[in-house]
Amino acid sequence: MCGIVGYVGGKSALDVVVDGLRRLEYRGYDSAGVAIVDCEGDCRLDVVKKAGKLANLEKELQTTPMPGTTGIGHTRWATHGGPNDRNAHPHTSCDGAVAVIHNGIIENFRALRDGLESRGHELDSDTDTEVVAHLLEERYVGDLAEALRAVCGQLDGAFTLVAVHRDSPDMVVGARRNSPLVIGRGNGENFLASDVAAFIAHTREAVEIGQDEVVELRADGYTLTDFSGSPAVGREYHVDWDLSAAEKGGYPYFMLKEIAEQPAAVADTLRGRLSPDGGIVLDEVRLSDQDLRDVDKVFIVACGTAFYAGLIAKYAIEHWTRIPCEVDIASEFRYRDPVLDRRTLVVAISQSGETLDTLMAVKHAREQGARVLAISNTNGSTIPRESDAVFYTRAGPEVGVAATKTFLTQITATYLVALALAQARGLKWADEVAALVHQLEQMPALIERVLGTVEPVRELARELADARVVLFLGRHVGYPVALEGALKLKELAYMHAEGFPAGELKHGPIALVESGVPVVIIVPPRGRGSLHDKVVSNIQEVRARGARTVVIADEDDEAVLPYADVLIAVPTTPTLLAPLVTVVPLQVFACELAQARGLDVDQPRNLAKSVTVE
């Protein structure tokens, strides 16, 4: 959660910071604020912050000159304290010399606050963040980085902290523990941010900041240390997308642009994944072939939409590898005390690579001796660094809060991971793997075909804009697609939507069906052992009780025609790959319905893109 920007250089810090906040607003938009070190005359710290979206802050700044070439900025997703001016970041010390911004949760803030107040500090906000500003005031004796290292030793929880001091006008300092922070390296200027999107307009050269490390950032370079003060070395890397990828490109919403980018995102994720000898290529592998052969149980851990990608992956992994696979909500994983050992492979799926619940599940798995494979869209993020193997999806930046192209690329990645396991275990020969990869390589064209035929879906969404509830049914890999379709409506349209396994219909959910209720049914492809006919029977059952049936089925499936009030035809695909086409109309449906309701598609209420707090 929360967007963080820091800058030191020769340009107007305010311009750079606000521009960065625009690109990070998807991380939180309850409030925003900036702090600029102004040294025209005696150095002072200028702070402006406003509740609401970034536009409110920008309006305030129109009448507030803030010269200076060192500054920090923050866009907030509220945890401690309501979204108002008083709780907006940055927070300052009693003497106004220190300003701090923060992402994460300081778990022991209450005890720290009580101690500060007993020592005469007056705190103005309800946040956990403000204690850091006052602790820095106590610790600062001319070295802001040393003060921050000392303060970090007092904090419990997960956090990114960035601070400036009026007496150190040429420096920004930052610290990270289980929360994202990255350096951007420029020419005579440097940047700090929670996401490279903040500085992509200025540089594509970045540096990872490690766990429990402090960075001292100046215009001519940076210094990294751990919390004890020992030197540390960050990993430098080049960002492989540019500013145009982070812009709307003529679309009214980022989500619409990102839906349209799905064919290219899936194609990019597949590119180069088959080696000359027919093996699946991961991005980083610190596992031997024997390690993969020894795997006798797979756990997938993820949250939200990534969890549904994991549910789809379970079918592929068990079908292709014959290894038992469980899928866990990451926040529940370690608390149910799963049975893990060195023969267990934990697959952690996280778009940002920073999802804290998933990160904690990874740490627990490693502590129990399990091997971990990460699937992430963010190069160098924490979860990949904590893992034994990494598969990076290549979706490019996804700004819309509701996941679209990252979902399809996560599904694609899990298929390839399943094939890598099958090959390691001797269950798939190279030519069989190549044939399945070839099937996957046909999917971007089929996704493009779906996108060219979704206007009726948009019309349906506008027609159903006043609906109170929509139900979704699916079987096999269609069930996770039903869950994802329901989640998209919850996220974007703020309406009641539920996904059910179609086989469970008569065990309770059919009681929700009444006259006029829209029921979306994902019909599996026909074929040997297919559930197709059973799902067609489910369509008849809900239709007989007055439901309005919206049927997603193969374009040559004539058996559904008599029972579909609305038919959404998709290209015929192999059963396991069907989610890559069946979910696309549901994304478009949710997006259009939210627009019809007059809602903000890219920034739905109460949500942020990356959940970096538990």
C-alpha positions as CSV (number, residue, x, y, z in Angstrom):
1,M,0.0,0.0,0.0
2,C,1.0,3.7,-0.1
3,G,3.1,5.4,-2.7
4,I,6.5,6.9,-1.7
5,V,8.8,9.2,-3.6
6,G,12.0,10.8,-2.7
7,Y,14.3,13.1,-4.8
8,V,17.7,14.8,-4.5
9,G,19.1,16.6,-7.6
10,G,19.1,19.8,-9.5
11,K,15.5,20.0,-10.6
12,S,12.5,21.3,-8.7
13,A,11.9,18.6,-6.1
14,L,8.2,19.5,-6.0
15,D,7.7,18.9,-9.7
16,V,9.5,15.6,-9.6
17,V,7.8,14.3,-6.5
18,V,4.3,15.3,-7.6
19,D,4.8,13.7,-11.0
20,G,6.0,10.5,-9.2
21,L,2.9,10.6,-6.9
22,R,0.6,10.7,-10.0
23,R,2.2,7.4,-11.2
24,L,1.8,5.9,-7.7
25,E,-1.6,7.0,-6.8
26,Y,-2.9,3.5,-7.6
27,R,-1.1,2.4,-4.4
28,G,-3.3,4.6,-2.2
29,Y,-5.5,7.6,-2.6
30,D,-7.0,8.5,0.8
31,S,-4.6,11.5,1.1
32,A,-1.4,12.9,-0.2
33,G,1.4,15.2,0.9
34,V,4.9,16.6,0.2
35,A,7.8,17.9,2.2
36,I,10.4,20.1,0.5
37,V,13.7,21.3,2.0
38,D,13.8,25.0,1.1
39,C,17.2,26.7,1.6
40,E,16.5,30.1,0.1
41,G,17.9,31.9,3.1
42,D,17.9,29.8,6.2
43,C,17.0,26.2,5.5
44,R,13.5,25.2,6.5
45,L,11.1,22.3,5.8
46,D,7.9,23.1,3.9
47,V,5.1,20.6,4.3
48,V,1.7,20.5,2.5
49,K,-0.8,17.7,2.7
50,K,-4.5,17.1,1.9
51,A,-7.1,14.4,2.4
52,G,-8.6,12.8,-0.7
53,K,-7.1,12.2,-4.1
54,L,-3.9,13.8,-5.4
55,A,-5.9,16.4,-7.2
56,N,-6.8,18.0,-3.8
57,L,-3.1,18.3,-3.0
58,E,-2.3,19.7,-6.5
59,K,-4.9,22.4,-6.1
60,E,-3.5,23.4,-2.7
61,L,0.0,23.6,-4.2
62,Q,-1.1,26.0,-6.9
63,T,-1.0,28.8,-4.3
64,T,1.9,27.5,-2.2
65,P,5.4,28.1,-3.7
66,M,7.8,25.4,-2.6
67,P,11.3,25.9,-4.0
68,G,14.0,23.4,-3.2
69,T,15.8,20.5,-4.9
70,T,15.4,17.9,-2.1
71,G,12.0,16.5,-1.2
72,I,9.7,13.6,-0.4
73,G,6.1,12.8,-1.2
74,H,3.4,10.3,-0.2
75,T,0.0,9.0,-1.3
76,R,-1.8,7.1,1.4
77,W,-3.9,4.1,1.9
78,A,-5.1,4.5,5.5
79,T,-4.3,2.0,8.2
80,H,-3.9,3.8,11.5
81,G,-6.2,6.9,11.7
82,G,-8.9,8.1,9.3
83,P,-8.2,9.6,5.9
84,N,-8.1,13.3,6.8
85,D,-5.6,16.2,6.6
86,R,-4.3,15.6,10.1
87,N,-3.4,11.9,9.4
88,A,-1.9,12.6,5.9
89,H,1.8,12.1,5.5
90,P,4.5,13.6,5.8
91,H,4.6,13.8,9.6
92,T,6.9,16.1,11.4
93,S,8.8,16.4,14.7
94,C,8.0,18.9,17.4
95,D,10.7,21.2,16.2
96,G,9.6,20.9,12.5
97,A,13.1,19.8,11.5
98,V,12.2,16.3,10.4
99,A,9.6,15.0,8.0
100,V,8.8,11.3,7.6
101,I,6.7,9.2,5.2
102,H,5.9,5.6,5.8
103,N,4.5,2.5,4.2
104,G,3.5,-0.5,6.4
105,I,2.5,-0.9,10.0
106,I,4.6,-0.2,13.2
107,E,3.1,-2.8,15.5
108,N,4.6,-1.4,18.8
109,F,3.7,2.3,18.0
110,R,1.4,2.5,21.1
111,A,4.2,1.8,23.5
112,L,6.5,4.1,21.6
113,R,3.9,6.9,21.6
114,D,3.3,6.6,25.3
115,G,7.0,6.9,25.9
116,L,7.3,10.0,23.7
117,E,4.4,11.7,25.4
118,S,5.9,10.9,28.8
119,R,9.0,12.7,27.6
120,G,7.1,15.8,26.6
121,H,6.4,15.2,22.9
122,E,3.1,16.4,21.5
123,L,1.8,14.2,18.7
124,D,-0.9,15.6,16.4
125,S,-2.2,12.6,14.4
126,D,-3.7,9.2,15.0
127,T,-1.1,7.4,12.9
128,D,1.6,5.0,13.8
129,T,4.0,6.9,11.5
130,E,4.3,10.1,13.5
131,V,6.2,8.4,16.3
132,V,9.1,7.9,13.9
133,A,9.4,11.7,13.3
134,H,9.7,12.3,17.0
135,L,12.1,9.4,17.6
136,L,14.3,10.8,14.8
137,E,14.2,14.2,16.5
138,E,15.5,12.6,19.7
139,R,18.2,10.6,17.9
140,Y,19.5,13.2,15.4
141,V,22.9,14.6,16.3
142,G,24.0,15.7,12.8
143,D,23.8,12.3,11.0
144,L,20.2,11.5,9.7
145,A,21.2,8.0,8.4
146,E,22.6,7.0,11.8
147,A,19.5,8.4,13.5
148,L,17.3,6.3,11.2
149,R,19.3,3.1,11.9
150,A,18.9,3.7,15.6
151,V,15.2,4.3,15.3
152,C,14.7,1.2,13.1
153,G,16.1,-0.8,16.0
154,Q,13.2,0.3,18.1
155,L,10.5,-0.6,15.7
156,D,8.4,-3.8,15.3
157,G,6.5,-4.6,12.2
158,A,6.9,-4.1,8.5
159,F,7.8,-0.7,7.1
160,T,9.4,1.5,4.6
161,L,10.5,4.8,6.0
162,V,11.8,7.9,4.1
163,A,12.9,11.1,5.8
164,V,14.4,14.5,5.3
165,H,15.9,17.0,7.8
166,R,16.2,20.7,7.3
167,D,19.8,20.6,8.5
168,S,20.8,18.0,5.9
169,P,19.3,19.7,2.8
170,D,21.3,17.6,0.3
171,M,20.1,14.2,1.5
172,V,17.1,11.9,1.7
173,V,17.3,8.7,3.8
174,G,15.2,5.6,3.6
175,A,14.9,2.2,5.3
176,R,13.0,-1.0,4.5
177,R,11.8,-4.1,6.3
178,N,9.3,-6.3,4.5
179,S,8.0,-3.4,2.4
180,P,9.2,-2.1,-1.0
181,L,11.7,0.6,-1.6
182,V,14.0,1.0,-4.7
183,I,16.6,3.5,-5.8
184,G,16.5,5.2,-9.2
185,R,20.0,6.2,-10.5
186,G,20.1,9.4,-12.5
187,N,22.7,11.8,-13.9
188,G,23.4,14.3,-11.1
189,E,20.1,13.2,-9.4
190,N,18.8,10.2,-7.6
191,F,15.4,8.9,-6.6
192,L,13.7,6.7,-4.0
193,A,10.3,5.1,-4.5
194,S,8.1,2.2,-3.6
195,D,7.8,1.4,-7.3
196,V,10.0,2.2,-10.3
197,A,7.0,3.8,-12.0
198,A,7.6,6.9,-9.9
199,F,10.9,7.7,-11.6
200,I,10.5,5.9,-15.0
201,A,10.2,9.3,-16.7
202,H,13.7,10.2,-15.5
203,T,15.7,7.0,-15.4
204,R,15.4,3.3,-16.1
205,E,18.4,2.3,-14.0
206,A,17.4,1.0,-10.5
207,V,19.0,-0.6,-7.4
208,E,17.4,-3.1,-5.1
209,I,17.5,-2.2,-1.4
210,G,17.8,-5.3,0.7
211,Q,15.9,-6.4,3.8
212,D,16.7,-4.3,7.0
213,E,18.9,-1.8,5.1
214,V,19.2,2.0,5.2
215,V,20.0,4.1,2.2
216,E,21.6,7.6,2.3
217,L,20.7,9.3,-1.0
218,R,22.5,12.3,-2.4
219,A,22.5,13.9,-5.9
220,D,25.9,12.3,-6.7
221,G,25.3,8.8,-5.4
222,Y,24.0,6.6,-2.6
223,T,25.3,4.6,0.4
224,L,23.7,1.4,1.7
225,T,24.2,0.0,5.1
226,D,22.3,-2.6,7.2
227,F,20.6,-1.6,10.4
228,S,23.8,-2.1,12.4
229,G,25.7,0.3,10.1
230,S,27.7,-2.3,8.2
231,P,28.1,-1.6,4.5
232,A,25.7,-3.3,2.1
233,V,25.6,-3.7,-1.6
234,G,22.4,-3.3,-3.7
235,R,21.8,-5.2,-6.9
236,E,21.6,-2.8,-9.9
237,Y,19.2,-3.6,-12.7
238,H,17.7,-2.0,-15.8
239,V,13.9,-1.6,-16.1
240,D,12.7,-3.2,-19.3
241,W,9.7,-0.9,-19.9
242,D,9.5,2.8,-20.5
243,L,7.3,5.8,-19.7
244,S,4.8,5.0,-22.5
245,A,3.9,1.7,-20.8
246,A,2.9,3.5,-17.7
247,E,0.6,6.0,-19.5
248,K,-3.0,5.5,-20.6
249,G,-2.2,5.7,-24.3
250,G,-5.6,7.2,-25.3
251,Y,-7.8,4.9,-23.2
252,P,-10.1,6.6,-20.6
253,Y,-9.0,4.1,-17.9
254,F,-5.8,2.2,-17.3
255,M,-7.9,-1.0,-16.8
256,L,-9.2,-0.8,-20.4
257,K,-5.7,-0.3,-21.7
258,E,-4.4,-3.2,-19.6
259,I,-7.3,-5.5,-20.8
260,A,-6.3,-4.6,-24.4
261,E,-2.6,-5.4,-23.6
262,Q,-3.3,-9.0,-22.5
263,P,-2.4,-10.7,-25.8
264,A,1.0,-9.1,-25.8
265,A,1.5,-9.7,-22.1
266,V,0.8,-13.4,-22.5
267,A,3.0,-13.6,-25.6
268,D,5.9,-11.8,-23.8
269,T,5.5,-14.1,-20.8
270,L,5.9,-17.1,-23.1
271,R,8.7,-15.8,-25.2
272,G,12.0,-17.7,-24.8
273,R,10.7,-20.1,-22.3
274,L,11.6,-23.2,-24.3
275,S,15.4,-24.0,-24.4
276,P,17.0,-25.5,-27.5
277,D,17.0,-28.9,-25.8
278,G,13.2,-28.6,-25.1
279,G,13.4,-27.6,-21.4
280,I,11.3,-25.0,-19.7
281,V,13.4,-21.9,-18.8
282,L,12.8,-20.1,-15.5
283,D,14.4,-16.7,-14.8
284,E,16.3,-17.7,-11.7
285,V,16.9,-21.2,-10.4
286,R,18.8,-22.1,-7.2
287,L,17.3,-25.6,-7.3
288,S,18.9,-28.7,-8.9
289,D,17.1,-31.1,-11.2
290,Q,17.2,-33.6,-8.3
291,D,15.5,-31.0,-6.0
292,L,12.6,-30.8,-8.6
293,R,12.5,-34.6,-8.9
294,D,12.3,-35.0,-5.2
295,V,9.2,-32.8,-4.9
296,D,6.3,-34.9,-3.6
297,K,3.8,-32.1,-2.6
298,V,3.1,-28.7,-4.0
299,F,1.5,-25.8,-2.0
300,I,0.4,-22.6,-3.8
301,V,0.1,-19.5,-1.7
302,A,-1.4,-16.3,-2.9
303,C,-4.0,-13.6,-2.2
304,G,-7.0,-12.2,-4.2
305,T,-6.9,-12.7,-7.9
306,A,-3.5,-14.4,-7.6
307,F,-5.2,-17.0,-5.4
308,Y,-7.6,-17.8,-8.3
309,A,-4.7,-18.2,-10.6
310,G,-3.4,-20.7,-8.1
311,L,-6.7,-22.6,-8.1
312,I,-6.4,-22.9,-11.9
313,A,-2.8,-24.0,-11.6
314,K,-3.8,-26.9,-9.3
315,Y,-5.6,-28.6,-12.1
316,A,-2.6,-28.3,-14.5
317,I,0.0,-29.4,-11.8
318,E,-1.9,-32.4,-10.7
319,H,-2.9,-33.4,-14.3
320,W,0.6,-33.0,-15.8
321,T,2.8,-34.0,-12.8
322,R,0.7,-36.4,-10.7
323,I,1.9,-34.4,-7.6
324,P,-0.7,-33.6,-5.0
325,C,-1.3,-29.8,-4.9
326,E,-3.0,-27.6,-2.3
327,V,-3.9,-24.0,-2.8
328,D,-3.9,-21.7,0.3
329,I,-4.9,-18.1,1.0
330,A,-1.5,-16.8,2.0
331,S,-2.8,-15.0,5.1
332,E,-4.0,-18.4,6.5
333,F,-1.2,-20.6,5.4
334,R,1.2,-20.4,8.3
335,Y,-1.5,-20.3,10.9
336,R,-2.9,-23.7,10.0
337,D,0.5,-25.2,10.6
338,P,0.9,-27.0,7.2
339,V,3.1,-30.1,7.0
340,L,6.2,-29.0,5.1
341,D,9.6,-30.5,4.5
342,R,12.5,-30.4,2.0
343,R,10.4,-32.4,-0.5
344,T,7.7,-29.7,-0.5
345,L,7.6,-27.0,-3.2
346,V,5.7,-23.8,-2.3
347,V,4.7,-21.7,-5.2
348,A,4.2,-18.1,-4.2
349,I,2.2,-15.9,-6.6
350,S,2.3,-12.1,-6.2
351,Q,2.1,-9.4,-8.8
352,S,4.1,-6.9,-6.8
353,G,6.4,-9.5,-5.2
354,E,5.8,-7.5,-2.0
355,T,2.4,-8.8,-0.8
356,L,3.1,-9.1,2.9
357,D,0.8,-12.1,3.6
358,T,2.5,-14.0,0.8
359,L,5.9,-13.0,2.0
360,M,5.3,-14.2,5.5
361,A,4.0,-17.5,4.1
362,V,7.3,-17.8,2.1
363,K,9.4,-17.1,5.2
364,H,7.4,-19.7,7.1
365,A,7.9,-22.3,4.3
366,R,11.7,-21.6,4.2
367,E,11.9,-22.0,8.0
368,Q,10.3,-25.4,7.7
369,G,12.8,-26.5,5.1
370,A,10.5,-26.3,2.0
371,R,11.7,-25.0,-1.4
372,V,10.0,-21.9,-2.8
373,L,9.3,-20.9,-6.3
374,A,8.1,-17.3,-6.9
375,I,5.9,-16.0,-9.7
376,S,6.0,-12.2,-9.8
377,N,5.7,-9.3,-12.2
378,T,8.3,-7.2,-10.4
379,N,11.9,-7.8,-11.0
380,G,14.0,-7.8,-7.9
381,S,11.1,-7.6,-5.4
382,T,11.3,-9.2,-2.0
383,I,9.4,-12.5,-2.6
384,P,11.6,-13.5,-5.6
385,R,14.7,-12.6,-3.5
386,E,13.5,-14.8,-0.7
387,S,12.8,-17.8,-3.1
388,D,14.8,-20.7,-4.5
389,A,13.5,-20.2,-8.1
390,V,11.8,-17.3,-9.9
391,F,9.5,-17.0,-12.9
392,Y,8.9,-13.4,-13.8
393,T,5.7,-12.7,-15.7
394,R,6.3,-9.9,-18.3
395,A,3.0,-8.1,-18.1
396,G,4.6,-4.6,-17.8
397,P,3.2,-2.1,-15.4
398,E,-0.4,-2.6,-14.2
399,V,-1.8,0.6,-12.8
400,G,-5.5,-0.3,-12.5
401,V,-6.1,-1.7,-9.1
402,A,-8.2,-4.6,-10.4
403,A,-5.8,-7.2,-11.8
404,T,-6.3,-8.1,-15.5
405,K,-3.2,-8.8,-17.6
406,T,-1.3,-9.9,-14.5
407,F,-3.9,-12.6,-13.9
408,L,-3.6,-14.0,-17.4
409,T,0.2,-14.0,-17.2
410,Q,0.2,-15.6,-13.8
411,I,-2.0,-18.4,-15.2
412,T,0.4,-18.7,-18.1
413,A,3.4,-18.9,-15.7
414,T,1.8,-21.6,-13.6
415,Y,1.3,-23.8,-16.7
416,L,5.0,-23.5,-17.6
417,V,6.0,-24.3,-14.0
418,A,3.8,-27.4,-14.1
419,L,5.5,-28.4,-17.3
420,A,8.9,-27.9,-15.8
421,L,8.0,-30.1,-12.9
422,A,6.5,-32.8,-15.2
423,Q,9.7,-32.8,-17.3
424,A,11.9,-33.0,-14.2
425,R,10.0,-36.0,-13.0
426,G,10.2,-37.7,-16.4
427,L,6.5,-37.6,-17.0
428,K,6.7,-35.4,-20.1
429,W,9.2,-35.8,-23.0
430,A,10.7,-32.7,-24.7
431,D,8.4,-33.1,-27.7
432,E,5.3,-33.3,-25.5
433,V,6.4,-30.2,-23.6
434,A,7.0,-28.4,-26.9
435,A,3.6,-29.4,-28.2
436,L,1.9,-28.0,-25.0
437,V,4.0,-24.8,-25.2
438,H,2.9,-24.5,-28.9
439,Q,-0.7,-24.6,-27.7
440,L,0.0,-21.9,-25.2
441,E,1.6,-19.8,-28.0
442,Q,-1.7,-19.9,-29.9
443,M,-3.5,-18.3,-27.0
444,P,-2.6,-14.6,-27.5
445,A,-4.3,-14.7,-30.9
446,L,-7.4,-16.2,-29.4
447,I,-7.5,-13.6,-26.6
448,E,-7.2,-11.0,-29.3
449,R,-10.3,-12.6,-31.0
450,V,-12.3,-12.4,-27.8
451,L,-11.4,-8.7,-27.4
452,G,-12.7,-8.0,-30.9
453,T,-16.1,-9.4,-30.0
454,V,-17.0,-7.9,-26.6
455,E,-19.3,-5.1,-27.6
456,P,-22.4,-7.2,-26.7
457,V,-20.8,-7.8,-23.3
458,R,-20.5,-4.0,-22.8
459,E,-24.2,-3.6,-23.9
460,L,-25.2,-6.3,-21.4
461,A,-23.2,-4.5,-18.6
462,R,-25.0,-1.2,-19.3
463,E,-28.3,-3.0,-19.2
464,L,-27.5,-4.6,-15.9
465,A,-26.1,-1.5,-14.2
466,D,-28.9,-1.4,-11.7
467,A,-28.8,-5.1,-10.8
468,R,-28.5,-5.9,-7.1
469,V,-26.7,-9.2,-7.4
470,V,-25.0,-11.3,-10.0
471,L,-24.2,-15.0,-9.5
472,F,-21.4,-16.9,-11.3
473,L,-21.2,-20.7,-11.8
474,G,-18.4,-22.9,-13.2
475,R,-16.8,-26.3,-12.9
476,H,-13.3,-27.6,-13.1
477,V,-11.1,-24.6,-14.2
478,G,-14.3,-22.7,-14.8
479,Y,-14.9,-22.5,-11.1
480,P,-11.9,-20.2,-10.4
481,V,-13.0,-18.1,-13.4
482,A,-16.4,-17.7,-11.8
483,L,-14.7,-16.6,-8.5
484,E,-12.6,-14.1,-10.4
485,G,-15.7,-12.7,-12.3
486,A,-17.5,-12.2,-9.0
487,L,-14.5,-10.5,-7.4
488,K,-14.2,-8.1,-10.3
489,L,-17.8,-6.9,-9.8
490,K,-17.2,-6.6,-6.0
491,E,-14.0,-4.5,-6.6
492,L,-15.3,-2.3,-9.3
493,A,-19.1,-2.0,-9.1
494,Y,-19.5,-2.4,-5.3
495,M,-22.3,-5.0,-5.8
496,H,-23.0,-8.3,-4.3
497,A,-21.5,-11.0,-6.5
498,E,-20.7,-14.6,-5.7
499,G,-19.0,-17.5,-7.6
500,F,-20.0,-21.1,-6.9
501,P,-19.0,-24.5,-8.2
502,A,-21.9,-25.5,-10.4
503,G,-22.0,-28.9,-8.9
504,E,-22.8,-27.3,-5.5
505,L,-25.8,-25.5,-6.9
506,K,-28.4,-27.8,-5.4
507,H,-26.6,-27.9,-2.1
508,G,-27.6,-24.4,-1.2
509,P,-26.8,-21.6,-3.7
510,I,-29.9,-22.3,-5.8
511,A,-31.9,-20.7,-3.0
512,L,-30.5,-17.3,-4.1
513,V,-32.0,-17.7,-7.6
514,E,-35.2,-15.8,-8.2
515,S,-36.9,-14.1,-11.1
516,G,-34.6,-11.8,-13.1
517,V,-31.4,-12.6,-11.2
518,P,-28.5,-12.6,-13.7
519,V,-26.5,-15.9,-13.5
520,V,-23.3,-16.2,-15.5
521,I,-22.3,-19.7,-16.3
522,I,-18.9,-20.7,-17.7
523,V,-19.5,-23.9,-19.7
524,P,-16.5,-26.3,-20.1
525,P,-15.5,-27.5,-23.6
526,R,-17.0,-30.7,-24.8
527,G,-14.9,-33.9,-25.0
528,R,-14.1,-37.1,-23.3
529,G,-14.8,-37.0,-19.6
530,S,-16.1,-33.5,-20.0
531,L,-18.4,-31.8,-17.5
532,H,-20.2,-30.0,-20.3
533,D,-23.5,-31.8,-20.1
534,K,-23.7,-31.5,-16.4
535,V,-23.2,-27.7,-16.6
536,V,-25.8,-27.4,-19.3
537,S,-28.2,-29.1,-16.9
538,N,-27.3,-26.5,-14.3
539,I,-28.2,-23.8,-16.8
540,Q,-31.7,-25.3,-17.2
541,E,-32.1,-25.6,-13.4
542,V,-31.5,-21.9,-12.8
543,R,-33.5,-20.8,-15.9
544,A,-36.5,-22.8,-14.7
545,R,-36.4,-20.7,-11.5
546,G,-36.5,-17.4,-13.4
547,A,-32.8,-16.6,-13.7
548,R,-31.5,-14.6,-16.6
549,T,-28.8,-16.9,-18.0
550,V,-25.6,-15.4,-19.4
551,V,-23.7,-18.3,-20.9
552,I,-20.0,-18.2,-21.8
553,A,-19.3,-21.2,-24.1
554,D,-17.3,-22.3,-27.1
555,E,-18.3,-20.7,-30.3
556,D,-19.3,-24.0,-31.8
557,D,-21.3,-25.2,-28.8
558,E,-24.9,-25.4,-30.1
559,A,-26.1,-27.4,-27.1
560,V,-26.3,-24.3,-25.0
561,L,-28.3,-22.2,-27.4
562,P,-31.9,-23.1,-26.2
563,Y,-31.0,-22.2,-22.6
564,A,-28.9,-19.0,-22.9
565,D,-30.7,-15.7,-22.6
566,V,-27.4,-14.1,-23.5
567,L,-24.6,-16.1,-25.2
568,I,-21.0,-15.0,-25.1
569,A,-19.1,-17.2,-27.5
570,V,-15.3,-17.7,-27.1
571,P,-12.8,-19.6,-29.3
572,T,-12.6,-23.3,-28.6
573,T,-9.5,-24.2,-26.6
574,P,-8.1,-27.2,-24.7
575,T,-9.9,-27.5,-21.4
576,L,-6.9,-26.5,-19.1
577,L,-6.2,-23.4,-21.2
578,A,-9.8,-22.2,-21.4
579,P,-9.5,-19.6,-18.5
580,L,-7.2,-17.5,-20.7
581,V,-10.2,-16.8,-22.9
582,T,-13.3,-17.2,-20.7
583,V,-12.2,-14.7,-18.1
584,V,-11.7,-11.8,-20.6
585,P,-15.4,-11.1,-21.1
586,L,-15.9,-11.0,-17.3
587,Q,-13.2,-8.4,-17.0
588,V,-14.9,-6.3,-19.7
589,F,-18.3,-6.8,-18.1
590,A,-17.1,-5.6,-14.7
591,C,-15.3,-2.6,-16.1
592,E,-18.2,-1.5,-18.2
593,L,-20.8,-2.0,-15.4
594,A,-18.7,0.1,-13.1
595,Q,-18.4,2.9,-15.7
596,A,-22.2,2.7,-16.2
597,R,-22.6,3.3,-12.5
598,G,-20.4,6.3,-12.6
599,L,-17.6,4.8,-10.6
600,D,-13.8,5.2,-10.8
601,V,-12.6,2.0,-12.5
602,D,-8.9,2.5,-11.8
603,Q,-9.2,3.5,-8.2
604,P,-12.1,1.7,-6.5
605,R,-12.9,2.7,-3.0
606,N,-11.0,1.3,0.0
607,L,-8.6,-0.6,-2.3
608,A,-4.9,-0.2,-3.3
609,K,-2.8,-2.1,-5.8
610,S,-0.3,-3.7,-3.6
611,V,-1.1,-5.0,-0.1
612,T,2.1,-4.6,1.9
613,V,0.5,-4.8,5.4
614,E,-1.0,-7.8,7.1
